[in-house]
Amino acid sequence: MTTTTTMNPSLTTAASIPTIDADVHVRWQADEDILPYLSATWHERWLRAPGGHTPAGLVVRPMYYDPDAAAYSAAMQGPGTVGAAAFPHPDVLARDWLEAHNLAAAVISCYDSPLIATYGDVDYPVEVARAVNRWITDRFLEADARLFGSITVATQHVEEAVREIHRAARHPRMVQVLLPAGARMPYGHAHFRPIFKAAAECGLAVAIVSGTEGMGTSNPPTPSGWPGTMAEMRVARTSVFTAHLTSLVTSGAFVDFPELTVLGMGTGVAWLPPYLWRFDKNWKALRSECPWLRELPSEVVGRHFRFGSGAITPVDPPGEFWRLLRSVSGSRLVIHASGAPRWDAQDPGSSFVLSSAPAALQAWIRSEGALAACPRMRIEQNQATLCGAGTSGSR
């Protein structure tokens, strides 16, 4: 086990402007690495060929669009990338990312674990989610105090998802719940409300991650159905996230959970201001349908949503990007989230957002925004207030 220095207390101040990376991907090297954390009942299925777990990760086939994953991955590997799609070991992550880019901390997630929520069955994804959470805790969180974790859940079984959130949140450096953008219903639906309630109870953010749209049991990746190319998929999938955002706001999720923050990862953000203009306009005419919502949707979004910088496309001139965002919450919408080590990851030195952001926003984007979204990151490990509800259990 690797032992490293604990996170500097100055992380909570803006003076030195430390940098937190809110989106870094990890993954096991071999299927057998997960077996100690997975019920023996499911070992055969986990190892069954073609399991698709190594090296391509958890695989669920889309119904129609199925690109040549190997060729696509090879084509997208550009110069300067750090290995493949995920860091396999905490020492590698520390050396090649945290220390190479002078990062104070990182929020990590298993690269493809959101796919678990798109499986067609129930019992297996529940067990796999628990195993992945236990593995990431032992393998990474216990090895390096600069690392903070994400809780994977199987949304097919809400009661088990809630139980797993409470169990995994006992570790003080678990800071968010991970949900796939690809889903069967918008996340404001009552079916998902207990998951958001559990996250709020445990002081966790909820990160909705793009990339699973159209996979497994989730709906098509665009409102118009299935695209024919990866180019269409990458451009159009933001519309799926807008459905979740709209649903969560209109359903009153943030009325019920006023401290909750939702993070959009891989969704971009420049589309948001004009979308909110339309949202506000229509809410004024149709607010009788959601009488619990007593303020403009744009105000709710500005307070409760944050967006990772990794998928934000550079704008020329950069000032136009920030001028657009100023119409929503004074631009305090974006946090540094590289998506490392994917081919399109943006380290602090190459980040469009960090290189172009006004000086007044640098501290927020680099660290304060992540600390505000994930309040557990502010609590020193030996003084953490843990969420004690629920039991670990085994089915």
KENU-625217 format. One record per residue (C-alpha): residue number from 1; residue in one letter; chain; x, y, z. Coordinates in steps of 0.2 Angstrom, whole numbers, plus 5000, padded with zeros to 4 digits. Example, Ala and Ser with C-alpha at 12.3 -4.5 7.8 and 13.67 -1.06 7.14 Angstrom:
REM KENU-625217
[r 1, a, A, [5062, 4978, 5039]]
[r 2, s, A, [5068, 4995, 5036]]
This chain:
REM KENU-625217
[r 1, m, A, [5000, 5000, 5000]]
[r 2, t, A, [5006, 5017, 4995]]
[r 3, t, A, [5007, 5031, 5009]]
[r 4, t, A, [5007, 5049, 5004]]
[r 5, t, A, [5006, 5066, 5013]]
[r 6, t, A, [4988, 5071, 5017]]
[r 7, m, A, [4980, 5085, 5008]]
[r 8, n, A, [4986, 5102, 5013]]
[r 9, p, A, [4974, 5112, 5024]]
[r 10, s, A, [4977, 5127, 5013]]
[r 11, l, A, [4966, 5118, 5000]]
[r 12, t, A, [4952, 5127, 5007]]
[r 13, t, A, [4959, 5145, 5004]]
[r 14, a, A, [4960, 5154, 4988]]
[r 15, a, A, [4976, 5163, 4991]]
[r 16, s, A, [4988, 5149, 4984]]
[r 17, i, A, [4974, 5143, 4972]]
[r 18, p, A, [4978, 5125, 4972]]
[r 19, t, A, [4970, 5115, 4958]]
[r 20, i, A, [4958, 5100, 4961]]
[r 21, d, A, [4954, 5089, 4946]]
[r 22, a, A, [4936, 5084, 4948]]
[r 23, d, A, [4936, 5070, 4934]]
[r 24, v, A, [4950, 5057, 4934]]
[r 25, h, A, [4947, 5039, 4928]]
[r 26, v, A, [4953, 5023, 4935]]
[r 27, r, A, [4951, 5005, 4931]]
[r 28, w, A, [4957, 4988, 4936]]
[r 29, q, A, [4970, 4979, 4926]]
[r 30, a, A, [4963, 4961, 4926]]
[r 31, d, A, [4946, 4954, 4929]]
[r 32, e, A, [4953, 4944, 4944]]
[r 33, d, A, [4957, 4960, 4953]]
[r 34, i, A, [4938, 4962, 4957]]
[r 35, l, A, [4935, 4944, 4963]]
[r 36, p, A, [4939, 4947, 4981]]
[r 37, y, A, [4926, 4961, 4982]]
[r 38, l, A, [4912, 4951, 4972]]
[r 39, s, A, [4901, 4938, 4979]]
[r 40, a, A, [4907, 4920, 4973]]
[r 41, t, A, [4889, 4918, 4966]]
[r 42, w, A, [4894, 4930, 4952]]
[r 43, h, A, [4912, 4925, 4948]]
[r 44, e, A, [4908, 4914, 4934]]
[r 45, r, A, [4898, 4927, 4925]]
[r 46, w, A, [4911, 4940, 4929]]
[r 47, l, A, [4925, 4930, 4921]]
[r 48, r, A, [4915, 4922, 4907]]
[r 49, a, A, [4922, 4926, 4890]]
[r 50, p, A, [4919, 4937, 4881]]
[r 51, g, A, [4916, 4946, 4897]]
[r 52, g, A, [4922, 4963, 4889]]
[r 53, h, A, [4930, 4969, 4906]]
[r 54, t, A, [4948, 4969, 4900]]
[r 55, p, A, [4955, 4979, 4892]]
[r 56, a, A, [4939, 4988, 4885]]
[r 57, g, A, [4931, 4989, 4902]]
[r 58, l, A, [4913, 4985, 4906]]
[r 59, v, A, [4903, 4983, 4889]]
[r 60, v, A, [4885, 4984, 4885]]
[r 61, r, A, [4881, 4984, 4867]]
[r 62, p, A, [4869, 4998, 4860]]
[r 63, m, A, [4854, 4992, 4850]]
[r 64, y, A, [4859, 4999, 4834]]
[r 65, y, A, [4874, 5010, 4833]]
[r 66, d, A, [4890, 5000, 4837]]
[r 67, p, A, [4906, 5008, 4831]]
[r 68, d, A, [4922, 4998, 4829]]
[r 69, a, A, [4928, 5002, 4846]]
[r 70, a, A, [4946, 4996, 4844]]
[r 71, a, A, [4948, 5006, 4828]]
[r 72, y, A, [4940, 5022, 4836]]
[r 73, s, A, [4950, 5021, 4851]]
[r 74, a, A, [4966, 5019, 4842]]
[r 75, a, A, [4961, 5034, 4830]]
[r 76, m, A, [4957, 5045, 4845]]
[r 77, q, A, [4974, 5042, 4854]]
[r 78, g, A, [4983, 5058, 4852]]
[r 79, p, A, [5000, 5064, 4856]]
[r 80, g, A, [5003, 5068, 4875]]
[r 81, t, A, [4989, 5056, 4881]]
[r 82, v, A, [4993, 5046, 4897]]
[r 83, g, A, [4991, 5028, 4893]]
[r 84, a, A, [4974, 5021, 4888]]
[r 85, a, A, [4957, 5026, 4895]]
[r 86, a, A, [4960, 5024, 4914]]
[r 87, f, A, [4974, 5024, 4927]]
[r 88, p, A, [4977, 5006, 4933]]
[r 89, h, A, [4986, 5010, 4949]]
[r 90, p, A, [4987, 5024, 4962]]
[r 91, d, A, [5006, 5026, 4960]]
[r 92, v, A, [5004, 5029, 4941]]
[r 93, l, A, [4990, 5041, 4944]]
[r 94, a, A, [5001, 5051, 4957]]
[r 95, r, A, [5016, 5051, 4946]]
[r 96, d, A, [5009, 5054, 4929]]
[r 97, w, A, [4995, 5066, 4934]]
[r 98, l, A, [4994, 5073, 4951]]
[r 99, e, A, [5013, 5077, 4953]]
[r 100, a, A, [5016, 5080, 4934]]
[r 101, h, A, [5003, 5094, 4935]]
[r 102, n, A, [5005, 5100, 4953]]
[r 103, l, A, [4987, 5095, 4957]]
[r 104, a, A, [4982, 5096, 4976]]
[r 105, a, A, [4968, 5082, 4974]]
[r 106, a, A, [4957, 5073, 4962]]
[r 107, v, A, [4940, 5065, 4962]]
[r 108, i, A, [4941, 5048, 4954]]
[r 109, s, A, [4928, 5036, 4946]]
[r 110, c, A, [4929, 5020, 4938]]
[r 111, y, A, [4930, 5024, 4919]]
[r 112, d, A, [4915, 5014, 4913]]
[r 113, s, A, [4906, 5009, 4929]]
[r 114, p, A, [4890, 5020, 4925]]
[r 115, l, A, [4886, 5007, 4912]]
[r 116, i, A, [4881, 4995, 4926]]
[r 117, a, A, [4865, 5005, 4927]]
[r 118, t, A, [4861, 5001, 4909]]
[r 119, y, A, [4861, 4982, 4912]]
[r 120, g, A, [4845, 4973, 4908]]
[r 121, d, A, [4845, 4963, 4924]]
[r 122, v, A, [4845, 4968, 4943]]
[r 123, d, A, [4854, 4956, 4954]]
[r 124, y, A, [4871, 4956, 4945]]
[r 125, p, A, [4873, 4975, 4943]]
[r 126, v, A, [4869, 4977, 4961]]
[r 127, e, A, [4883, 4966, 4966]]
[r 128, v, A, [4895, 4973, 4953]]
[r 129, a, A, [4892, 4991, 4959]]
[r 130, r, A, [4896, 4986, 4977]]
[r 131, a, A, [4912, 4977, 4972]]
[r 132, v, A, [4918, 4991, 4961]]
[r 133, n, A, [4915, 5003, 4976]]
[r 134, r, A, [4924, 4992, 4988]]
[r 135, w, A, [4939, 4990, 4975]]
[r 136, i, A, [4941, 5008, 4972]]
[r 137, t, A, [4941, 5012, 4991]]
[r 138, d, A, [4954, 4999, 4995]]
[r 139, r, A, [4964, 5001, 4979]]
[r 140, f, A, [4965, 5020, 4978]]
[r 141, l, A, [4957, 5030, 4993]]
[r 142, e, A, [4967, 5020, 5006]]
[r 143, a, A, [4983, 5022, 4996]]
[r 144, d, A, [4983, 5041, 4993]]
[r 145, a, A, [4974, 5054, 5004]]
[r 146, r, A, [4974, 5066, 4989]]
[r 147, l, A, [4961, 5055, 4980]]
[r 148, f, A, [4942, 5056, 4983]]
[r 149, g, A, [4930, 5044, 4976]]
[r 150, s, A, [4913, 5042, 4967]]
[r 151, i, A, [4900, 5029, 4972]]
[r 152, t, A, [4893, 5018, 4958]]
[r 153, v, A, [4875, 5012, 4960]]
[r 154, a, A, [4863, 5001, 4950]]
[r 155, t, A, [4848, 5011, 4948]]
[r 156, q, A, [4838, 4996, 4942]]
[r 157, h, A, [4835, 4992, 4961]]
[r 158, v, A, [4833, 5009, 4970]]
[r 159, e, A, [4832, 5001, 4987]]
[r 160, e, A, [4849, 4993, 4985]]
[r 161, a, A, [4856, 5009, 4977]]
[r 162, v, A, [4851, 5018, 4993]]
[r 163, r, A, [4859, 5005, 5004]]
[r 164, e, A, [4875, 5005, 4994]]
[r 165, i, A, [4876, 5024, 4995]]
[r 166, h, A, [4874, 5024, 5014]]
[r 167, r, A, [4887, 5009, 5015]]
[r 168, a, A, [4900, 5017, 5003]]
[r 169, a, A, [4898, 5034, 5011]]
[r 170, r, A, [4905, 5028, 5027]]
[r 171, h, A, [4922, 5031, 5020]]
[r 172, p, A, [4925, 5050, 5022]]
[r 173, r, A, [4933, 5053, 5005]]
[r 174, m, A, [4918, 5046, 4995]]
[r 175, v, A, [4911, 5063, 4989]]
[r 176, q, A, [4898, 5060, 4975]]
[r 177, v, A, [4886, 5047, 4968]]
[r 178, l, A, [4889, 5043, 4949]]
[r 179, l, A, [4875, 5041, 4937]]
[r 180, p, A, [4875, 5038, 4919]]
[r 181, a, A, [4867, 5051, 4907]]
[r 182, g, A, [4860, 5036, 4897]]
[r 183, a, A, [4844, 5031, 4907]]
[r 184, r, A, [4827, 5024, 4905]]
[r 185, m, A, [4818, 5040, 4912]]
[r 186, p, A, [4823, 5058, 4917]]
[r 187, y, A, [4831, 5059, 4934]]
[r 188, g, A, [4818, 5070, 4941]]
[r 189, h, A, [4806, 5055, 4940]]
[r 190, a, A, [4799, 5049, 4957]]
[r 191, h, A, [4808, 5032, 4954]]
[r 192, f, A, [4825, 5040, 4956]]
[r 193, r, A, [4821, 5052, 4971]]
[r 194, p, A, [4827, 5040, 4985]]
[r 195, i, A, [4844, 5040, 4976]]
[r 196, f, A, [4845, 5059, 4977]]
[r 197, k, A, [4838, 5059, 4995]]
[r 198, a, A, [4852, 5047, 5000]]
[r 199, a, A, [4865, 5058, 4992]]
[r 200, a, A, [4859, 5073, 5001]]
[r 201, e, A, [4858, 5064, 5017]]
[r 202, c, A, [4876, 5059, 5016]]
[r 203, g, A, [4882, 5076, 5010]]
[r 204, l, A, [4887, 5069, 4993]]
[r 205, a, A, [4885, 5078, 4976]]
[r 206, v, A, [4878, 5068, 4961]]
[r 207, a, A, [4888, 5067, 4945]]
[r 208, i, A, [4879, 5064, 4929]]
[r 209, v, A, [4891, 5057, 4916]]
[r 210, s, A, [4890, 5058, 4898]]
[r 211, g, A, [4895, 5043, 4887]]
[r 212, t, A, [4882, 5030, 4891]]
[r 213, e, A, [4868, 5037, 4880]]
[r 214, g, A, [4859, 5023, 4870]]
[r 215, m, A, [4869, 5010, 4879]]
[r 216, g, A, [4860, 4994, 4886]]
[r 217, t, A, [4843, 4998, 4892]]
[r 218, s, A, [4844, 5017, 4891]]
[r 219, n, A, [4835, 5027, 4878]]
[r 220, p, A, [4841, 5032, 4861]]
[r 221, p, A, [4856, 5044, 4862]]
[r 222, t, A, [4847, 5058, 4854]]
[r 223, p, A, [4829, 5064, 4855]]
[r 224, s, A, [4827, 5060, 4836]]
[r 225, g, A, [4833, 5042, 4838]]
[r 226, w, A, [4849, 5034, 4833]]
[r 227, p, A, [4863, 5043, 4824]]
[r 228, g, A, [4873, 5035, 4810]]
[r 229, t, A, [4891, 5041, 4816]]
[r 230, m, A, [4901, 5044, 4831]]
[r 231, a, A, [4902, 5062, 4826]]
[r 232, e, A, [4883, 5064, 4827]]
[r 233, m, A, [4884, 5055, 4844]]
[r 234, r, A, [4896, 5066, 4852]]
[r 235, v, A, [4888, 5082, 4846]]
[r 236, a, A, [4870, 5078, 4850]]
[r 237, r, A, [4871, 5068, 4866]]
[r 238, t, A, [4871, 5085, 4876]]
[r 239, s, A, [4852, 5085, 4873]]
[r 240, v, A, [4850, 5070, 4884]]
[r 241, f, A, [4858, 5079, 4899]]
[r 242, t, A, [4846, 5094, 4896]]
[r 243, a, A, [4832, 5082, 4899]]
[r 244, h, A, [4839, 5077, 4916]]
[r 245, l, A, [4842, 5095, 4921]]
[r 246, t, A, [4825, 5101, 4916]]
[r 247, s, A, [4816, 5086, 4924]]
[r 248, l, A, [4826, 5088, 4941]]
[r 249, v, A, [4822, 5107, 4941]]
[r 250, t, A, [4803, 5106, 4937]]
[r 251, s, A, [4800, 5090, 4948]]
[r 252, g, A, [4806, 5100, 4964]]
[r 253, a, A, [4821, 5090, 4968]]
[r 254, f, A, [4830, 5105, 4974]]
[r 255, v, A, [4815, 5111, 4984]]
[r 256, d, A, [4816, 5094, 4993]]
[r 257, f, A, [4836, 5094, 4994]]
[r 258, p, A, [4841, 5112, 4995]]
[r 259, e, A, [4860, 5108, 4998]]
[r 260, l, A, [4862, 5096, 4984]]
[r 261, t, A, [4873, 5099, 4969]]
[r 262, v, A, [4872, 5090, 4952]]
[r 263, l, A, [4888, 5089, 4942]]
[r 264, g, A, [4887, 5088, 4923]]
[r 265, m, A, [4903, 5079, 4916]]
[r 266, g, A, [4906, 5078, 4898]]
[r 267, t, A, [4891, 5089, 4894]]
[r 268, g, A, [4899, 5105, 4889]]
[r 269, v, A, [4891, 5121, 4895]]
[r 270, a, A, [4890, 5135, 4882]]
[r 271, w, A, [4873, 5128, 4877]]
[r 272, l, A, [4866, 5132, 4894]]
[r 273, p, A, [4862, 5151, 4894]]
[r 274, p, A, [4851, 5151, 4879]]
[r 275, y, A, [4843, 5135, 4885]]
[r 276, l, A, [4839, 5143, 4902]]
[r 277, w, A, [4832, 5159, 4893]]
[r 278, r, A, [4819, 5147, 4885]]
[r 279, f, A, [4816, 5138, 4901]]
[r 280, d, A, [4813, 5154, 4911]]
[r 281, k, A, [4801, 5160, 4897]]
[r 282, n, A, [4791, 5144, 4897]]
[r 283, w, A, [4790, 5142, 4916]]
[r 284, k, A, [4782, 5159, 4918]]
[r 285, a, A, [4768, 5153, 4907]]
[r 286, l, A, [4766, 5135, 4913]]
[r 287, r, A, [4772, 5136, 4931]]
[r 288, s, A, [4755, 5130, 4937]]
[r 289, e, A, [4761, 5113, 4932]]
[r 290, c, A, [4775, 5114, 4945]]
[r 291, p, A, [4768, 5125, 4959]]
[r 292, w, A, [4782, 5121, 4971]]
[r 293, l, A, [4795, 5129, 4960]]
[r 294, r, A, [4794, 5148, 4965]]
[r 295, e, A, [4809, 5155, 4957]]
[r 296, l, A, [4816, 5156, 4940]]
[r 297, p, A, [4823, 5139, 4933]]
[r 298, s, A, [4839, 5149, 4929]]
[r 299, e, A, [4841, 5154, 4947]]
[r 300, v, A, [4839, 5135, 4952]]
[r 301, v, A, [4852, 5129, 4940]]
[r 302, g, A, [4864, 5143, 4944]]
[r 303, r, A, [4864, 5137, 4962]]
[r 304, h, A, [4863, 5119, 4960]]
[r 305, f, A, [4872, 5113, 4944]]
[r 306, r, A, [4891, 5114, 4940]]
[r 307, f, A, [4899, 5108, 4924]]
[r 308, g, A, [4916, 5100, 4921]]
[r 309, s, A, [4928, 5109, 4910]]
[r 310, g, A, [4935, 5094, 4901]]
[r 311, a, A, [4921, 5094, 4887]]
[r 312, i, A, [4921, 5113, 4884]]
[r 313, t, A, [4926, 5117, 4867]]
[r 314, p, A, [4938, 5132, 4865]]
[r 315, v, A, [4930, 5148, 4859]]
[r 316, d, A, [4938, 5162, 4849]]
[r 317, p, A, [4938, 5175, 4855]]
[r 318, p, A, [4938, 5167, 4873]]
[r 319, g, A, [4929, 5183, 4880]]
[r 320, e, A, [4913, 5178, 4871]]
[r 321, f, A, [4912, 5162, 4881]]
[r 322, w, A, [4913, 5171, 4897]]
[r 323, r, A, [4902, 5184, 4892]]
[r 324, l, A, [4889, 5171, 4888]]
[r 325, l, A, [4891, 5163, 4905]]
[r 326, r, A, [4889, 5179, 4915]]
[r 327, s, A, [4871, 5178, 4911]]
[r 328, v, A, [4870, 5163, 4923]]
[r 329, s, A, [4876, 5164, 4941]]
[r 330, g, A, [4890, 5176, 4937]]
[r 331, s, A, [4899, 5162, 4928]]
[r 332, r, A, [4902, 5151, 4943]]
[r 333, l, A, [4896, 5136, 4934]]
[r 334, v, A, [4912, 5128, 4929]]
[r 335, i, A, [4925, 5117, 4939]]
[r 336, h, A, [4941, 5110, 4933]]
[r 337, a, A, [4938, 5092, 4927]]
[r 338, s, A, [4950, 5085, 4915]]
[r 339, g, A, [4943, 5068, 4911]]
[r 340, a, A, [4961, 5061, 4912]]
[r 341, p, A, [4968, 5050, 4905]]
[r 342, r, A, [4956, 5050, 4890]]
[r 343, w, A, [4963, 5056, 4873]]
[r 344, d, A, [4954, 5073, 4875]]
[r 345, a, A, [4959, 5076, 4893]]
[r 346, q, A, [4964, 5094, 4897]]
[r 347, d, A, [4978, 5096, 4910]]
[r 348, p, A, [4979, 5113, 4919]]
[r 349, g, A, [4992, 5119, 4907]]
[r 350, s, A, [4981, 5115, 4891]]
[r 351, s, A, [4964, 5119, 4898]]
[r 352, f, A, [4955, 5132, 4888]]
[r 353, v, A, [4944, 5136, 4903]]
[r 354, l, A, [4959, 5139, 4915]]
[r 355, s, A, [4969, 5149, 4902]]
[r 356, s, A, [4955, 5160, 4897]]
[r 357, a, A, [4945, 5163, 4914]]
[r 358, p, A, [4946, 5180, 4922]]
[r 359, a, A, [4957, 5181, 4937]]
[r 360, a, A, [4942, 5183, 4948]]
[r 361, l, A, [4936, 5166, 4943]]
[r 362, q, A, [4953, 5156, 4944]]
[r 363, a, A, [4951, 5151, 4962]]
[r 364, w, A, [4933, 5145, 4960]]
[r 365, i, A, [4937, 5135, 4944]]
[r 366, r, A, [4953, 5127, 4951]]
[r 367, s, A, [4947, 5122, 4968]]
[r 368, e, A, [4933, 5132, 4977]]
[r 369, g, A, [4919, 5126, 4965]]
[r 370, a, A, [4924, 5108, 4968]]
[r 371, l, A, [4924, 5111, 4987]]
[r 372, a, A, [4907, 5119, 4987]]
[r 373, a, A, [4900, 5105, 4976]]
[r 374, c, A, [4907, 5091, 4987]]
[r 375, p, A, [4907, 5097, 5005]]
[r 376, r, A, [4915, 5081, 5011]]
[r 377, m, A, [4931, 5087, 5003]]
[r 378, r, A, [4932, 5101, 5016]]
[r 379, i, A, [4932, 5089, 5031]]
[r 380, e, A, [4948, 5082, 5037]]
[r 381, q, A, [4949, 5063, 5036]]
[r 382, n, A, [4950, 5060, 5055]]
[r 383, q, A, [4936, 5072, 5059]]
[r 384, a, A, [4924, 5067, 5045]]
[r 385, t, A, [4905, 5065, 5049]]
[r 386, l, A, [4901, 5049, 5042]]
[r 387, c, A, [4884, 5044, 5035]]
[r 388, g, A, [4879, 5029, 5047]]
[r 389, a, A, [4863, 5023, 5040]]
[r 390, g, A, [4861, 5007, 5030]]
[r 391, t, A, [4871, 4991, 5031]]
[r 392, s, A, [4883, 4983, 5019]]
[r 393, g, A, [4874, 4967, 5017]]
[r 394, s, A, [4876, 4954, 5003]]
[r 395, r, A, [4863, 4947, 4992]]
